[in-house]
Amino acid sequence: MSTQTEQLRSPAPSQSTEYHYVITVLTREGVHNTRDGVLTVPVGFRRAACFAHLLQQLKDEYGTPISVLFFALEPNAL
């Protein structure tokens, strides 16, 4: 498992929102990989765009096909 902090674009602090994500995938070689981290995105950014961004990183690393077994994205606040 790895932890990453990422930022999509470079919004000003008051114009961005932090989300904590967890994603688990299964690669074509049978490798299970779970990652979590904090993703900072512009206010109004869509969940689907966050998912696509994270999935593309895993596709770039492991190739395709890739199966998503679990995905969670929640505001990084209590």
Biopython code that builds the backbone (N, CA, C, O; Angstrom):
import numpy as np
from Bio.PDB.StructureBuilder import StructureBuilder

atoms = [
    (1, "MET", "N", (0.845, -1.164, 0.000)),
    (1, "MET", "CA", (0.000, 0.000, 0.000)),
    (1, "MET", "C", (0.893, 1.230, 0.000)),
    (1, "MET", "O", (1.930, 1.258, 0.662)),
    (2, "SER", "N", (0.484, 2.235, -0.740)),
    (2, "SER", "CA", (1.249, 3.466, -0.770)),
    (2, "SER", "C", (0.335, 4.639, -0.464)),
    (2, "SER", "O", (-0.874, 4.570, -0.681)),
    (3, "THR", "N", (0.907, 5.693, 0.029)),
    (3, "THR", "CA", (0.160, 6.902, 0.342)),
    (3, "THR", "C", (0.708, 8.021, -0.517)),
    (3, "THR", "O", (1.920, 8.187, -0.651)),
    (4, "GLN", "N", (-0.210, 8.793, -1.100)),
    (4, "GLN", "CA", (0.207, 9.872, -1.978)),
    (4, "GLN", "C", (-0.606, 11.117, -1.661)),
    (4, "GLN", "O", (-1.763, 11.025, -1.249)),
    (5, "THR", "N", (-0.001, 12.269, -1.855)),
    (5, "THR", "CA", (-0.712, 13.529, -1.809)),
    (5, "THR", "C", (-0.564, 14.146, -3.183)),
    (5, "THR", "O", (0.546, 14.320, -3.686)),
    (6, "GLU", "N", (-1.693, 14.473, -3.783)),
    (6, "GLU", "CA", (-1.673, 14.980, -5.142)),
    (6, "GLU", "C", (-2.471, 16.263, -5.234)),
    (6, "GLU", "O", (-3.281, 16.577, -4.361)),
    (7, "GLN", "N", (-2.233, 16.985, -6.288)),
    (7, "GLN", "CA", (-2.984, 18.196, -6.535)),
    (7, "GLN", "C", (-3.306, 18.266, -8.016)),
    (7, "GLN", "O", (-2.420, 18.140, -8.862)),
    (8, "LEU", "N", (-4.574, 18.466, -8.323)),
    (8, "LEU", "CA", (-4.997, 18.672, -9.698)),
    (8, "LEU", "C", (-5.057, 20.170, -9.918)),
    (8, "LEU", "O", (-5.772, 20.884, -9.214)),
    (9, "ARG", "N", (-4.315, 20.636, -10.886)),
    (9, "ARG", "CA", (-4.129, 22.066, -11.145)),
    (9, "ARG", "C", (-3.433, 22.705, -9.944)),
    (9, "ARG", "O", (-2.845, 21.998, -9.126)),
    (10, "SER", "N", (-3.494, 24.012, -9.831)),
    (10, "SER", "CA", (-2.877, 24.710, -8.699)),
    (10, "SER", "C", (-3.822, 25.768, -8.153)),
    (10, "SER", "O", (-3.556, 26.960, -8.309)),
    (11, "PRO", "N", (-4.922, 25.366, -7.513)),
    (11, "PRO", "CA", (-5.877, 26.347, -7.012)),
    (11, "PRO", "C", (-5.369, 27.041, -5.754)),
    (11, "PRO", "O", (-4.519, 26.512, -5.037)),
    (12, "ALA", "N", (-5.894, 28.216, -5.502)),
    (12, "ALA", "CA", (-5.603, 28.918, -4.258)),
    (12, "ALA", "C", (-6.230, 28.131, -3.116)),
    (12, "ALA", "O", (-7.245, 27.466, -3.324)),
    (13, "PRO", "N", (-5.654, 28.186, -1.907)),
    (13, "PRO", "CA", (-6.159, 27.382, -0.801)),
    (13, "PRO", "C", (-7.657, 27.530, -0.551)),
    (13, "PRO", "O", (-8.320, 26.537, -0.252)),
    (14, "SER", "N", (-8.203, 28.723, -0.662)),
    (14, "SER", "CA", (-9.627, 28.926, -0.400)),
    (14, "SER", "C", (-10.495, 28.420, -1.552)),
    (14, "SER", "O", (-11.717, 28.349, -1.418)),
    (15, "GLN", "N", (-9.884, 28.071, -2.672)),
    (15, "GLN", "CA", (-10.626, 27.612, -3.833)),
    (15, "GLN", "C", (-10.414, 26.126, -4.099)),
    (15, "GLN", "O", (-10.642, 25.648, -5.210)),
    (16, "SER", "N", (-9.973, 25.397, -3.071)),
    (16, "SER", "CA", (-9.737, 23.974, -3.259)),
    (16, "SER", "C", (-10.326, 23.185, -2.096)),
    (16, "SER", "O", (-10.608, 23.727, -1.028)),
    (17, "THR", "N", (-10.501, 21.896, -2.335)),
    (17, "THR", "CA", (-11.020, 20.989, -1.323)),
    (17, "THR", "C", (-10.128, 19.762, -1.270)),
    (17, "THR", "O", (-9.708, 19.245, -2.306)),
    (18, "GLU", "N", (-9.839, 19.296, -0.061)),
    (18, "GLU", "CA", (-9.052, 18.082, 0.111)),
    (18, "GLU", "C", (-9.975, 16.884, 0.288)),
    (18, "GLU", "O", (-10.964, 16.942, 1.019)),
    (19, "TYR", "N", (-9.632, 15.804, -0.395)),
    (19, "TYR", "CA", (-10.361, 14.545, -0.257)),
    (19, "TYR", "C", (-9.372, 13.438, 0.075)),
    (19, "TYR", "O", (-8.257, 13.410, -0.448)),
    (20, "HIS", "N", (-9.783, 12.535, 0.938)),
    (20, "HIS", "CA", (-9.004, 11.329, 1.204)),
    (20, "HIS", "C", (-9.586, 10.227, 0.327)),
    (20, "HIS", "O", (-10.803, 10.061, 0.254)),
    (21, "TYR", "N", (-8.711, 9.475, -0.338)),
    (21, "TYR", "CA", (-9.183, 8.394, -1.200)),
    (21, "TYR", "C", (-8.524, 7.078, -0.821)),
    (21, "TYR", "O", (-7.418, 7.044, -0.283)),
    (22, "VAL", "N", (-9.234, 6.000, -1.116)),
    (22, "VAL", "CA", (-8.710, 4.640, -1.031)),
    (22, "VAL", "C", (-9.159, 3.951, -2.307)),
    (22, "VAL", "O", (-10.338, 3.999, -2.655)),
    (23, "ILE", "N", (-8.236, 3.315, -3.004)),
    (23, "ILE", "CA", (-8.569, 2.600, -4.229)),
    (23, "ILE", "C", (-7.794, 1.280, -4.248)),
    (23, "ILE", "O", (-6.593, 1.248, -3.982)),
    (24, "THR", "N", (-8.500, 0.200, -4.566)),
    (24, "THR", "CA", (-7.899, -1.124, -4.697)),
    (24, "THR", "C", (-8.169, -1.631, -6.098)),
    (24, "THR", "O", (-9.303, -1.599, -6.576)),
    (25, "VAL", "N", (-7.110, -2.103, -6.756)),
    (25, "VAL", "CA", (-7.246, -2.622, -8.116)),
    (25, "VAL", "C", (-6.631, -4.011, -8.204)),
    (25, "VAL", "O", (-5.828, -4.417, -7.365)),
    (26, "LEU", "N", (-7.034, -4.721, -9.245)),
    (26, "LEU", "CA", (-6.468, -6.019, -9.601)),
    (26, "LEU", "C", (-5.904, -5.881, -11.006)),
    (26, "LEU", "O", (-6.629, -5.515, -11.932)),
    (27, "THR", "N", (-4.605, -6.175, -11.176)),
    (27, "THR", "CA", (-3.970, -6.031, -12.476)),
    (27, "THR", "C", (-4.134, -7.304, -13.290)),
    (27, "THR", "O", (-4.583, -8.328, -12.773)),
    (28, "ARG", "N", (-3.772, -7.237, -14.556)),
    (28, "ARG", "CA", (-3.880, -8.405, -15.437)),
    (28, "ARG", "C", (-2.964, -9.542, -14.993)),
    (28, "ARG", "O", (-3.210, -10.702, -15.323)),
    (29, "GLU", "N", (-1.903, -9.212, -14.241)),
    (29, "GLU", "CA", (-0.995, -10.237, -13.721)),
    (29, "GLU", "C", (-1.478, -10.813, -12.395)),
    (29, "GLU", "O", (-0.818, -11.678, -11.818)),
    (30, "GLY", "N", (-2.622, -10.340, -11.908)),
    (30, "GLY", "CA", (-3.160, -10.834, -10.644)),
    (30, "GLY", "C", (-2.656, -10.106, -9.415)),
    (30, "GLY", "O", (-2.867, -10.570, -8.294)),
    (31, "VAL", "N", (-1.996, -8.975, -9.601)),
    (31, "VAL", "CA", (-1.488, -8.184, -8.484)),
    (31, "VAL", "C", (-2.616, -7.331, -7.913)),
    (31, "VAL", "O", (-3.299, -6.615, -8.645)),
    (32, "HIS", "N", (-2.802, -7.417, -6.597)),
    (32, "HIS", "CA", (-3.731, -6.519, -5.902)),
    (32, "HIS", "C", (-2.922, -5.329, -5.412)),
    (32, "HIS", "O", (-1.838, -5.504, -4.855)),
    (33, "ASN", "N", (-3.436, -4.124, -5.612)),
    (33, "ASN", "CA", (-2.749, -2.934, -5.145)),
    (33, "ASN", "C", (-3.777, -2.016, -4.503)),
    (33, "ASN", "O", (-4.793, -1.679, -5.111)),
    (34, "THR", "N", (-3.501, -1.614, -3.265)),
    (34, "THR", "CA", (-4.355, -0.653, -2.559)),
    (34, "THR", "C", (-3.547, 0.587, -2.289)),
    (34, "THR", "O", (-2.418, 0.517, -1.806)),
    (35, "ARG", "N", (-4.131, 1.722, -2.603)),
    (35, "ARG", "CA", (-3.490, 3.014, -2.361)),
    (35, "ARG", "C", (-4.446, 3.906, -1.603)),
    (35, "ARG", "O", (-5.666, 3.792, -1.721)),
    (36, "ASP", "N", (-3.871, 4.787, -0.830)),
    (36, "ASP", "CA", (-4.671, 5.842, -0.215)),
    (36, "ASP", "C", (-3.837, 7.100, -0.218)),
    (36, "ASP", "O", (-2.613, 7.058, -0.336)),
    (37, "GLY", "N", (-4.513, 8.203, -0.089)),
    (37, "GLY", "CA", (-3.814, 9.474, -0.082)),
    (37, "GLY", "C", (-4.795, 10.619, -0.006)),
    (37, "GLY", "O", (-6.002, 10.426, 0.140)),
    (38, "VAL", "N", (-4.255, 11.798, -0.105)),
    (38, "VAL", "CA", (-5.051, 13.020, -0.090)),
    (38, "VAL", "C", (-4.943, 13.661, -1.462)),
    (38, "VAL", "O", (-3.851, 13.861, -1.993)),
    (39, "LEU", "N", (-6.095, 13.974, -2.019)),
    (39, "LEU", "CA", (-6.182, 14.589, -3.339)),
    (39, "LEU", "C", (-6.782, 15.981, -3.156)),
    (39, "LEU", "O", (-7.888, 16.112, -2.632)),
    (40, "THR", "N", (-6.074, 17.006, -3.578)),
    (40, "THR", "CA", (-6.562, 18.382, -3.472)),
    (40, "THR", "C", (-7.065, 18.813, -4.846)),
    (40, "THR", "O", (-6.317, 18.802, -5.823)),
    (41, "VAL", "N", (-8.333, 19.190, -4.909)),
    (41, "VAL", "CA", (-8.957, 19.538, -6.187)),
    (41, "VAL", "C", (-9.666, 20.883, -6.090)),
    (41, "VAL", "O", (-10.013, 21.317, -4.992)),
    (42, "PRO", "N", (-9.886, 21.548, -7.221)),
    (42, "PRO", "CA", (-10.629, 22.805, -7.224)),
    (42, "PRO", "C", (-12.058, 22.581, -6.719)),
    (42, "PRO", "O", (-12.646, 21.525, -6.954)),
    (43, "VAL", "N", (-12.598, 23.554, -6.043)),
    (43, "VAL", "CA", (-13.985, 23.485, -5.590)),
    (43, "VAL", "C", (-14.880, 23.238, -6.807)),
    (43, "VAL", "O", (-14.722, 23.888, -7.840)),
    (44, "GLY", "N", (-15.812, 22.303, -6.680)),
    (44, "GLY", "CA", (-16.716, 21.990, -7.775)),
    (44, "GLY", "C", (-16.230, 20.865, -8.663)),
    (44, "GLY", "O", (-16.955, 20.428, -9.557)),
    (45, "PHE", "N", (-15.016, 20.386, -8.436)),
    (45, "PHE", "CA", (-14.478, 19.273, -9.223)),
    (45, "PHE", "C", (-15.333, 18.045, -8.972)),
    (45, "PHE", "O", (-15.754, 17.817, -7.838)),
    (46, "ARG", "N", (-15.598, 17.264, -9.978)),
    (46, "ARG", "CA", (-16.513, 16.126, -9.891)),
    (46, "ARG", "C", (-15.821, 14.853, -9.416)),
    (46, "ARG", "O", (-14.639, 14.631, -9.679)),
    (47, "ARG", "N", (-16.586, 14.023, -8.709)),
    (47, "ARG", "CA", (-16.102, 12.732, -8.220)),
    (47, "ARG", "C", (-15.586, 11.872, -9.380)),
    (47, "ARG", "O", (-14.540, 11.234, -9.263)),
    (48, "ALA", "N", (-16.313, 11.857, -10.483)),
    (48, "ALA", "CA", (-15.915, 11.048, -11.638)),
    (48, "ALA", "C", (-14.554, 11.478, -12.176)),
    (48, "ALA", "O", (-13.771, 10.634, -12.611)),
    (49, "ALA", "N", (-14.265, 12.757, -12.153)),
    (49, "ALA", "CA", (-12.974, 13.251, -12.629)),
    (49, "ALA", "C", (-11.849, 12.831, -11.681)),
    (49, "ALA", "O", (-10.749, 12.505, -12.127)),
    (50, "CYS", "N", (-12.123, 12.839, -10.386)),
    (50, "CYS", "CA", (-11.134, 12.374, -9.407)),
    (50, "CYS", "C", (-10.841, 10.894, -9.633)),
    (50, "CYS", "O", (-9.682, 10.479, -9.642)),
    (51, "PHE", "N", (-11.896, 10.101, -9.816)),
    (51, "PHE", "CA", (-11.741, 8.674, -10.064)),
    (51, "PHE", "C", (-10.924, 8.431, -11.336)),
    (51, "PHE", "O", (-9.999, 7.619, -11.338)),
    (52, "ALA", "N", (-11.264, 9.131, -12.404)),
    (52, "ALA", "CA", (-10.558, 8.964, -13.678)),
    (52, "ALA", "C", (-9.078, 9.316, -13.533)),
    (52, "ALA", "O", (-8.220, 8.635, -14.095)),
    (53, "HIS", "N", (-8.781, 10.366, -12.790)),
    (53, "HIS", "CA", (-7.394, 10.791, -12.566)),
    (53, "HIS", "C", (-6.611, 9.701, -11.835)),
    (53, "HIS", "O", (-5.507, 9.346, -12.247)),
    (54, "LEU", "N", (-7.179, 9.173, -10.756)),
    (54, "LEU", "CA", (-6.499, 8.147, -9.973)),
    (54, "LEU", "C", (-6.363, 6.847, -10.763)),
    (54, "LEU", "O", (-5.316, 6.200, -10.721)),
    (55, "LEU", "N", (-7.408, 6.469, -11.476)),
    (55, "LEU", "CA", (-7.359, 5.244, -12.265)),
    (55, "LEU", "C", (-6.323, 5.344, -13.383)),
    (55, "LEU", "O", (-5.638, 4.366, -13.679)),
    (56, "GLN", "N", (-6.205, 6.501, -13.999)),
    (56, "GLN", "CA", (-5.221, 6.671, -15.071)),
    (56, "GLN", "C", (-3.802, 6.473, -14.554)),
    (56, "GLN", "O", (-2.960, 5.905, -15.249)),
    (57, "GLN", "N", (-3.536, 6.939, -13.339)),
    (57, "GLN", "CA", (-2.210, 6.734, -12.756)),
    (57, "GLN", "C", (-1.901, 5.244, -12.607)),
    (57, "GLN", "O", (-0.785, 4.802, -12.879)),
    (58, "LEU", "N", (-2.900, 4.481, -12.173)),
    (58, "LEU", "CA", (-2.707, 3.046, -12.008)),
    (58, "LEU", "C", (-2.576, 2.344, -13.355)),
    (58, "LEU", "O", (-1.792, 1.404, -13.486)),
    (59, "LYS", "N", (-3.327, 2.784, -14.349)),
    (59, "LYS", "CA", (-3.196, 2.220, -15.696)),
    (59, "LYS", "C", (-1.815, 2.510, -16.267)),
    (59, "LYS", "O", (-1.211, 1.654, -16.913)),
    (60, "ASP", "N", (-1.320, 3.715, -16.026)),
    (60, "ASP", "CA", (0.019, 4.070, -16.503)),
    (60, "ASP", "C", (1.080, 3.191, -15.848)),
    (60, "ASP", "O", (2.074, 2.839, -16.483)),
    (61, "GLU", "N", (0.876, 2.843, -14.602)),
    (61, "GLU", "CA", (1.852, 2.039, -13.873)),
    (61, "GLU", "C", (1.747, 0.545, -14.189)),
    (61, "GLU", "O", (2.764, -0.128, -14.357)),
    (62, "TYR", "N", (0.511, 0.026, -14.270)),
    (62, "TYR", "CA", (0.302, -1.412, -14.413)),
    (62, "TYR", "C", (-0.190, -1.849, -15.785)),
    (62, "TYR", "O", (-0.191, -3.045, -16.079)),
    (63, "GLY", "N", (-0.601, -0.926, -16.621)),
    (63, "GLY", "CA", (-1.150, -1.285, -17.923)),
    (63, "GLY", "C", (-2.628, -1.655, -17.819)),
    (63, "GLY", "O", (-3.234, -1.587, -16.749)),
    (64, "THR", "N", (-3.179, -2.043, -18.947)),
    (64, "THR", "CA", (-4.586, -2.428, -18.982)),
    (64, "THR", "C", (-4.678, -3.853, -19.511)),
    (64, "THR", "O", (-3.767, -4.288, -20.216)),
    (65, "PRO", "N", (-5.721, -4.590, -19.206)),
    (65, "PRO", "CA", (-6.878, -4.176, -18.420)),
    (65, "PRO", "C", (-6.543, -4.132, -16.925)),
    (65, "PRO", "O", (-5.583, -4.748, -16.464)),
    (66, "ILE", "N", (-7.360, -3.390, -16.195)),
    (66, "ILE", "CA", (-7.224, -3.256, -14.752)),
    (66, "ILE", "C", (-8.638, -3.222, -14.177)),
    (66, "ILE", "O", (-9.519, -2.560, -14.727)),
    (67, "SER", "N", (-8.849, -3.923, -13.088)),
    (67, "SER", "CA", (-10.179, -3.984, -12.474)),
    (67, "SER", "C", (-10.161, -3.247, -11.143)),
    (67, "SER", "O", (-9.275, -3.464, -10.317)),
    (68, "VAL", "N", (-11.132, -2.385, -10.941)),
    (68, "VAL", "CA", (-11.261, -1.668, -9.672)),
    (68, "VAL", "C", (-12.110, -2.530, -8.739)),
    (68, "VAL", "O", (-13.255, -2.861, -9.046)),
    (69, "LEU", "N", (-11.534, -2.879, -7.610)),
    (69, "LEU", "CA", (-12.238, -3.687, -6.624)),
    (69, "LEU", "C", (-12.896, -2.830, -5.543)),
    (69, "LEU", "O", (-13.918, -3.214, -4.975)),
    (70, "PHE", "N", (-12.303, -1.668, -5.263)),
    (70, "PHE", "CA", (-12.838, -0.772, -4.233)),
    (70, "PHE", "C", (-12.403, 0.641, -4.538)),
    (70, "PHE", "O", (-11.283, 0.879, -4.990)),
    (71, "PHE", "N", (-13.315, 1.594, -4.282)),
    (71, "PHE", "CA", (-12.977, 3.018, -4.419)),
    (71, "PHE", "C", (-13.797, 3.803, -3.409)),
    (71, "PHE", "O", (-15.017, 3.653, -3.331)),
    (72, "ALA", "N", (-13.120, 4.637, -2.642)),
    (72, "ALA", "CA", (-13.783, 5.546, -1.703)),
    (72, "ALA", "C", (-13.137, 6.914, -1.828)),
    (72, "ALA", "O", (-11.920, 7.033, -1.967)),
    (73, "LEU", "N", (-13.969, 7.941, -1.776)),
    (73, "LEU", "CA", (-13.487, 9.324, -1.846)),
    (73, "LEU", "C", (-14.348, 10.139, -0.899)),
    (73, "LEU", "O", (-15.552, 10.284, -1.110)),
    (74, "GLU", "N", (-13.725, 10.672, 0.148)),
    (74, "GLU", "CA", (-14.461, 11.412, 1.185)),
    (74, "GLU", "C", (-13.740, 12.715, 1.477)),
    (74, "GLU", "O", (-12.518, 12.791, 1.348)),
    (75, "PRO", "N", (-14.488, 13.747, 1.873)),
    (75, "PRO", "CA", (-13.823, 14.988, 2.296)),
    (75, "PRO", "C", (-12.824, 14.692, 3.413)),
    (75, "PRO", "O", (-13.112, 13.906, 4.316)),
    (76, "ASN", "N", (-11.665, 15.316, 3.348)),
    (76, "ASN", "CA", (-10.612, 15.074, 4.322)),
    (76, "ASN", "C", (-10.790, 16.004, 5.521)),
    (76, "ASN", "O", (-9.936, 16.840, 5.815)),
    (77, "ALA", "N", (-11.909, 15.837, 6.194)),
    (77, "ALA", "CA", (-12.235, 16.668, 7.362)),
    (77, "ALA", "C", (-13.102, 15.853, 8.307)),
    (77, "ALA", "O", (-13.823, 14.949, 7.885)),
    (78, "LEU", "N", (-13.026, 16.179, 9.572)),
    (78, "LEU", "CA", (-13.874, 15.516, 10.569)),
    (78, "LEU", "C", (-14.986, 16.440, 10.993)),
    (78, "LEU", "O", (-15.812, 16.070, 11.828)),
]
sb = StructureBuilder()
sb.init_structure("model")
sb.init_model(0)
sb.init_chain("A")
sb.init_seg("    ")
for serial, (resi, resn, name, xyz) in enumerate(atoms, 1):
    if name == "N":
        sb.init_residue(resn, " ", resi, " ")
    sb.init_atom(name, np.array(xyz, "f"), 0.0, 1.0, " ", f" {name:<3s}", serial, name[0])
structure = sb.get_structure()
